[in-house]
Amino acid sequence: MAKRKTKFMCQECGYESPKWMGKCPGCGQWNKMVEEVESTGSTRRGAFANTGNTGVTAKATPITSIETVSEPRITTDLNELNRVLGGGVVRGSLVLIGGDPGIGKSTLLLQVSYQLAKKAHSVLYISGEESMRQTKLRADRLGVTSDNLLVYSETNLQEISLTIENTNPDFVIVDSIQTIFHPEVTSAPGSVSQVRECTAELMRIGKTKGIAIFIVGHVTKEGSIAGPRLLEHMVDTVLYFEGERHHTYRILRAVKNRFGSTNEMGIFEMKEMGLEEVANPSEIFLEERSQGASGSTVVASMEGTRPVLVEIQALISPTSFGNPRRMATGIDHNRVSLLMAVLEKRVGLLLANQDAYLKVAGGVKLDEPAIDLAVAVSIASSFRDKPTRATDCIIGEVGLTGEVRRVSRIEQRVQEAAKLGFERIILPENNLGGWTPPRGVELIGVSSVSHALKVTLGG
C-alpha cells in the first residue's frame, strides 16, 4: 500500500519544505506556502519516468556528428500569430498562452483550431472549463465547423492521454491547465504539484508523438501566469495575450520562444465574429490623435522586425505639494524620472515643482531607448504649452549628458513614417549617413536635447 507524506510547497517558485513557513526562502514571498499531500508509492513515479522521445536510453554523442533536419513549420491563416511564433507552429512543441479572463484566449485558439482543421490537420480541442455543448455554441458564433476538429470535455489526465492515444491528432488544445488533474496526485486541481505533473505528462506526449500542444494558463492579479515558475521553464514557448476590456485591440507577445525571436508582437481586434488581425497597427494608434495639442509627439518604435508608429502624450502641471507626482503608462517610470532630470540639468527646465503624467496611446508598452527623445520633447512641449508639428516624427536615444545617440534600424523607421505621411523626421545626427531616405521626407539630424527642442518647439 502506498504511503503518504505531507510537505509544503511555494506557489510562486515551487520551493519545497517539510514544515510551513510564513516567508518562502526561495523567492522571498510571504504566505505562498501551501500544503501538498502526495503518494510515495512506485505507481506515480513510473507514470513520469520515461520522458524521452524514443524510450531508448540515449548516449553522449559529439555535436559534430548529430544530424539535423530542417522541419517545415505549419502556418495558420493569422499572419500575426505566425510572426510571434517565429514563422509558424513547430511539430512536437509545447506552447503556453496566458492572459486575463475574458481577453480572448479561448477564442483565439478555437479560430486557430478551425484554420488548421481546414488544412486537413486533425485537431483535438480539450475543454476543462466548458461542456462540449458550450464549446459548440461558441464555435457557431465564430463560424467554426469542420469534421477534422474534435471536441472533448474532460479534466482527468489519464482519460485525456487515452483519448490522444486513440485519436492520434496533429494538434492538441488544452483549455486550461489549471483545471486538469492527475488522479495519482492527491492535491487539488490547479495546485503546484498538479500543474507541474500534468504539464510534464503533456510534454512527454507531445515530444514522443510529435504533436504540437497549446496550453491555456490562468494569470494572477499581478499579470503573471499562475502556478509554479517551473511551468514557464518546461514549455517551449510562452505567449501573453494582453489588452484592456474597454478597448477592442489585443496584443500577443512572446516572452519565451525556443524556435524564434521574443521581440515580435501581434495585434488583433476583437469583433463580433472573433479576432481579426491588424495589418497596419500604426494607423490604428494614430487615428485619434488631436491636432495642435501640446505634449503630443509621434515616435517610430521597433517591435521585433516591425516598425510601429505610436503617440506619446505628456501632461505637466504645477503642484502645491512638496513631492511632485511622476506617473507613466506604457513607459518605464524610472526612464521618465531620468529624462526629466536631464531636461532640468542640461536644458534648464524647472520641473522640480511640476507633476508629470505620461502615457503611450493605444495601450502599447514601449521599452526601447529610441523613444527617449520623443518623451523628452513631449515633456518640454507640455511644460511650455507649445505644440509640435503634426507631421513631425521624433526618434533618438538620450544620454545623461544631454546628447542624442544613434539608434538601430533607422531606415525601416523612416520608411514607415513616410508611408503614413510624416514630412519631417528628427533623428540622431550620427544616423544620417550610409542609406538613402525616401522622397518627400526632410531629415533633420540633432546632436543634443536642446538642439532637438529648438527644432521642434522653436526658441
C-alpha positions in Angstrom: 0.0 0.0 0.0 1.3 3.4 -1.0 2.4 5.6 1.9 1.5 9.3 2.0 3.6 12.2 3.2 2.9 15.9 3.7 5.1 18.7 2.5 4.7 22.4 1.9 5.4 24.0 -1.4 5.6 27.6 -2.6 3.0 28.5 -5.2 5.4 31.2 -6.6 8.7 29.4 -7.2 8.0 25.7 -6.2 10.3 25.7 -3.2 9.6 22.6 -1.0 9.8 22.5 2.8 8.9 19.8 5.3 7.2 22.4 7.5 5.2 25.5 6.9 7.0 28.9 6.6 5.5 32.3 6.5 8.2 33.6 4.1 9.5 31.4 1.3 13.3 31.1 1.4 13.4 30.6 -2.4 11.6 33.8 -3.7 11.1 35.8 -0.5 7.3 36.0 -0.9 5.0 35.9 2.1 2.1 33.5 2.6 2.8 31.4 -0.5 3.5 28.1 1.1 0.6 25.6 0.7 0.3 22.0 2.0 0.7 19.2 -0.5 -0.1 15.6 0.2 1.5 13.2 -2.2 1.8 9.5 -2.6 5.2 7.9 -2.3 4.3 4.6 -4.0 6.0 3.4 -7.1 3.0 3.8 -9.4 3.2 7.6 -9.6 6.9 7.5 -10.2 6.6 5.2 -13.1 4.0 7.4 -14.8 6.5 10.1 -15.4 9.7 8.1 -15.6 10.0 7.9 -19.3 10.3 11.5 -20.8 12.4 10.7 -23.8 11.3 10.7 -27.4 12.1 7.1 -28.2 12.1 5.3 -24.9 15.7 4.1 -25.6 18.5 5.3 -23.3 20.5 8.0 -25.1 24.3 8.1 -25.1 26.7 11.0 -25.3 27.4 12.0 -28.9 29.7 14.6 -30.4 27.8 17.6 -31.6 29.5 17.5 -35.0 28.1 14.0 -35.7 24.4 14.9 -34.8 22.3 15.1 -38.0 19.7 17.8 -38.1 16.7 18.1 -40.4 15.0 21.4 -41.2 11.4 20.6 -40.4 8.9 22.9 -42.1 6.6 24.9 -39.9 2.8 24.7 -40.1 1.3 28.1 -40.7 -2.1 29.4 -39.8 -4.2 32.0 -41.6 -3.3 34.5 -38.9 0.0 36.1 -40.0 0.3 37.9 -36.8 0.3 34.7 -34.8 2.8 33.1 -37.3 5.1 36.1 -36.7 5.0 35.8 -32.9 5.6 32.0 -33.1 8.7 32.6 -35.3 7.2 31.6 -38.7 4.6 29.0 -37.7 3.9 26.1 -35.4 6.6 23.5 -34.8 5.6 19.9 -34.5 6.1 18.5 -31.1 6.3 21.9 -29.5 4.5 22.9 -26.2 3.1 26.4 -26.3 1.7 28.2 -23.2 -0.7 31.1 -23.6 -1.6 33.3 -20.7 -3.9 36.3 -20.3 -6.6 37.9 -18.2 -10.0 36.3 -18.0 -12.2 37.2 -21.0 -9.3 38.6 -23.0 -9.9 36.1 -25.9 -7.5 33.2 -25.3 -10.2 30.5 -26.0 -11.5 32.5 -29.0 -8.0 32.7 -30.5 -7.3 29.0 -30.1 -10.7 28.0 -31.4 -10.1 30.0 -34.5 -6.6 28.6 -34.9 -8.0 25.1 -34.5 -10.5 25.7 -37.3 -7.8 27.1 -39.6 -5.6 24.1 -39.0 -8.5 21.7 -39.5 -9.3 23.4 -42.8 -5.8 22.4 -43.9 -6.6 18.7 -43.3 -4.8 18.6 -39.9 -6.6 16.7 -37.2 -7.1 18.9 -34.0 -8.3 17.8 -30.6 -9.8 20.6 -28.5 -9.9 19.6 -24.8 -12.0 21.9 -22.7 -11.8 21.6 -18.9 -13.9 24.7 -18.2 -16.8 24.2 -20.7 -19.0 21.4 -21.7 -19.0 20.2 -25.4 -22.3 21.9 -26.0 -21.0 25.2 -24.7 -18.0 24.9 -26.9 -20.3 24.2 -29.8 -22.3 27.4 -29.1 -19.1 29.5 -29.2 -17.9 27.7 -32.3 -21.3 28.5 -34.1 -20.8 32.2 -33.2 -17.4 32.2 -34.7 -18.4 30.2 -37.8 -16.2 27.3 -36.8 -17.2 24.0 -38.3 -15.1 21.1 -39.5 -15.0 17.3 -39.2 -11.3 17.4 -38.5 -11.9 19.4 -35.3 -12.7 17.1 -32.4 -14.0 18.5 -29.1 -13.5 16.7 -25.8 -14.6 17.8 -22.4 -12.5 16.2 -19.6 -10.3 17.1 -16.7 -8.8 13.7 -15.9 -5.3 13.5 -17.4 -5.4 9.7 -17.7 -8.6 9.9 -19.8 -7.1 12.7 -21.8 -3.9 10.7 -22.5 -6.0 7.7 -23.6 -8.1 9.9 -25.9 -4.9 11.3 -27.5 -3.6 7.8 -28.0 -6.8 6.7 -29.7 -7.4 9.7 -31.9 -3.7 10.5 -32.7 -4.3 14.2 -33.6 -1.8 16.6 -35.1 -2.6 19.3 -32.7 -4.0 19.4 -29.1 -5.5 22.4 -27.3 -5.8 22.2 -23.5 -8.1 24.8 -22.0 -6.9 25.2 -19.3 -4.0 23.5 -17.5 -5.3 24.7 -14.1 -8.5 22.5 -14.5 -6.6 19.3 -15.4 -5.7 16.8 -12.6 -3.8 13.6 -12.3 -5.7 11.1 -10.2 -2.5 9.8 -8.6 -1.6 13.3 -7.3 -3.7 13.9 -4.2 -3.6 17.7 -4.2 -6.4 19.8 -5.7 -6.5 20.8 -9.4 -4.6 24.0 -10.1 -2.1 23.4 -7.3 1.6 23.4 -7.8 2.0 19.6 -7.9 -0.9 19.1 -10.3 0.1 21.8 -12.7 3.7 20.5 -12.8 2.9 16.9 -13.2 0.2 17.4 -15.8 2.4 19.7 -17.9 5.2 17.1 -17.7 2.9 14.4 -18.9 1.6 16.6 -21.8 5.2 17.4 -22.7 6.1 13.7 -22.8 3.1 13.0 -25.1 3.9 15.9 -27.4 7.6 15.1 -27.7 7.1 11.4 -28.1 4.4 11.6 -30.8 5.4 14.8 -32.5 2.1 16.6 -31.5 2.0 20.3 -31.1 0.2 21.2 -27.9 -1.3 24.5 -26.9 -1.9 25.1 -23.2 -4.0 27.9 -21.8 -2.8 29.2 -18.4 -4.6 31.4 -15.9 -2.8 34.5 -14.6 -2.6 36.0 -11.2 -3.7 39.5 -10.3 -0.2 40.7 -10.9 -0.4 39.5 -14.5 2.0 36.6 -14.4 1.0 33.0 -15.2 -0.5 31.2 -12.1 1.3 28.2 -10.8 4.9 27.4 -10.3 7.6 29.4 -12.2 8.8 26.0 -13.3 5.8 25.8 -15.7 7.3 28.5 -18.0 10.7 26.7 -18.0 9.1 23.4 -19.1 7.3 24.7 -22.2 8.9 25.7 -25.5 7.1 29.0 -26.0 5.3 31.4 -23.6 2.8 33.8 -25.1 1.0 36.6 -23.3 -2.3 37.9 -24.6 -2.7 41.5 -23.4 -5.3 44.2 -23.8 -7.9 46.2 -21.9 -11.6 45.4 -21.5 -12.6 48.9 -22.7 -10.6 48.6 -25.9 -11.1 46.1 -28.8 -7.4 45.7 -29.6 -5.4 42.8 -28.3 -1.6 42.3 -28.3 0.1 39.0 -28.4 3.7 38.9 -27.1 6.3 36.1 -26.8 8.3 36.2 -23.6 10.0 32.9 -24.4 10.4 31.1 -27.7 12.9 28.3 -28.4 12.1 28.4 -32.1 12.1 32.2 -32.8 12.5 35.7 -31.5 11.0 37.0 -28.3 10.7 40.6 -29.7 7.8 40.1 -32.0 4.3 41.5 -31.4 1.0 40.5 -33.0 -2.0 42.9 -32.9 -5.6 41.7 -33.2 -9.0 43.4 -33.0 -11.9 41.7 -31.2 -15.1 41.8 -33.3 -18.4 40.0 -33.1 -17.2 37.2 -35.4 -13.9 36.7 -33.4 -10.4 38.1 -33.6 -9.2 39.8 -36.8 -5.5 40.6 -37.3 -4.5 44.3 -37.7 -2.3 44.6 -40.8 -1.1 48.2 -40.2 -1.1 49.0 -36.4 0.5 52.4 -36.9 -2.7 53.8 -38.5 -4.7 52.4 -35.6 -2.6 54.0 -32.9 -2.6 57.4 -34.6 -6.2 57.7 -35.9 -7.5 59.6 -32.9 -4.5 62.0 -32.4 -5.5 65.5 -31.6 -4.2 68.3 -33.9 -2.5 71.3 -32.3 -2.4 69.8 -28.7 0.8 70.4 -26.6 2.6 67.4 -25.1 1.9 65.1 -28.0 4.7 63.5 -30.2 5.0 60.6 -32.5 7.8 58.1 -32.4 8.7 55.1 -34.6 9.4 52.2 -32.3 10.6 48.8 -33.4 8.6 45.8 -32.2 10.8 42.9 -33.3 11.3 43.4 -37.0 8.3 45.6 -37.5 8.3 49.4 -37.1 5.2 50.8 -35.3 4.4 54.5 -35.0 2.7 55.4 -31.7 1.8 58.6 -30.0 3.4 59.7 -26.7 1.4 62.1 -24.6 2.6 64.1 -21.6 0.8 66.4 -19.2 3.0 68.7 -17.0 1.1 70.7 -14.4 2.2 72.7 -11.3 1.8 71.1 -7.9 1.3 72.6 -4.5 2.8 69.7 -2.6 6.5 69.2 -1.8 6.8 65.9 -3.5 5.6 66.1 -7.2 4.0 63.0 -8.8 5.5 61.0 -11.6 3.1 58.7 -13.3 3.7 56.7 -16.6 1.6 54.3 -18.5 3.3 52.2 -21.2 6.8 53.6 -20.3 9.1 52.7 -17.5 8.7 55.0 -14.6 12.4 55.2 -13.9 13.1 56.3 -17.5 10.7 59.2 -17.2 12.4 60.3 -14.0 15.8 60.1 -15.7 14.7 62.1 -18.8 13.1 64.8 -16.6 16.4 65.1 -14.7 18.3 65.5 -18.0 15.8 68.3 -19.1 16.2 70.1 -15.7 20.0 69.8 -15.6 21.1 70.2 -19.3 18.2 72.3 -20.7 17.2 74.4 -17.7 13.5 73.4 -17.4 12.3 73.9 -13.9 10.4 70.6 -13.4 11.0 70.1 -9.7 7.7 71.6 -8.7 5.7 70.0 -11.6 3.5 66.9 -11.7 4.2 64.7 -14.7 1.8 62.3 -16.3 2.9 60.3 -19.4 1.0 57.8 -21.5 1.5 55.8 -24.7 -1.8 56.0 -26.6 -3.4 52.7 -27.6 -2.2 50.6 -24.6 1.2 49.7 -26.1 4.2 49.2 -23.9 7.5 50.7 -25.1 10.8 49.7 -23.6 13.5 50.5 -26.2 15.9 53.5 -25.9 14.9 55.0 -29.2 11.8 56.6 -27.6 13.8 58.8 -25.2 13.9 61.9 -27.4 10.2 61.8 -28.2 9.4 61.5 -24.4 11.7 64.5 -23.7 10.1 66.6 -26.4 6.6 65.7 -25.1 7.5 66.8 -21.6 9.0 70.1 -22.8 6.0 70.7 -25.1 3.5 70.3 -22.3 5.7 72.4 -19.9 6.0 75.3 -22.4 2.4 74.7 -23.7 3.8 74.7 -27.3 2.5 72.0 -29.7 4.9 70.2 -32.1 4.1 70.0 -35.8 1.6 67.3 -36.6 3.9 66.0 -39.4 6.9 65.5 -37.2 8.3 62.1 -36.2 10.9 62.1 -33.4 13.5 59.3 -33.0 16.6 59.1 -30.7 18.2 57.9 -27.5 19.1 60.4 -24.9 22.2 60.2 -22.7 22.8 61.6 -19.3 24.9 64.4 -20.7 22.0 65.5 -22.9 23.5 64.1 -26.1 21.3 62.3 -28.7 22.7 58.9 -29.6 22.2 56.8 -32.7 19.5 54.1 -32.9 19.2 50.8 -34.8 17.1 50.1 -37.9 16.7 53.8 -38.7 15.9 53.1 -42.4 12.8 51.0 -41.6 11.6 53.5 -39.1 11.8 56.4 -41.6 10.1 54.4 -44.3 7.2 53.6 -42.0 6.9 57.3 -41.1 7.0 58.4 -44.7 4.3 55.8 -45.6 1.9 57.4 -43.1 2.5 60.9 -44.4 5.1 62.4 -42.0 7.1 65.1 -43.7 9.8 65.8 -41.2 11.9 63.3 -39.2 14.0 64.4 -36.3 16.7 61.8 -35.7 20.2 61.5 -34.3 22.9 63.2 -36.3 25.0 60.0 -36.5 22.2 58.2 -38.2 22.1 60.4 -41.3 24.8 58.7 -43.4 25.0 55.4 -45.2 21.5 55.0 -46.5 19.0 56.6 -48.9 15.9 58.2 -47.4 12.5 58.1 -49.2 11.4 61.0 -51.3 9.4 63.8 -49.9 10.8 63.5 -46.4 13.0 66.0 -44.7 15.6 64.6 -42.3 16.9 66.8 -39.5 19.8 65.5 -37.5 20.2 66.7 -33.9 23.1 66.2 -31.6 21.6 67.2 -28.2 18.3 67.5 -26.5 18.5 71.3 -26.5 19.1 71.2 -30.3 16.0 69.0 -30.7 13.8 71.3 -28.7 14.9 74.3 -30.9 13.9 72.4 -34.0 10.6 71.0 -32.7 9.4 73.9 -30.5 11.5 76.9 -31.5 13.3 79.3 -29.3 
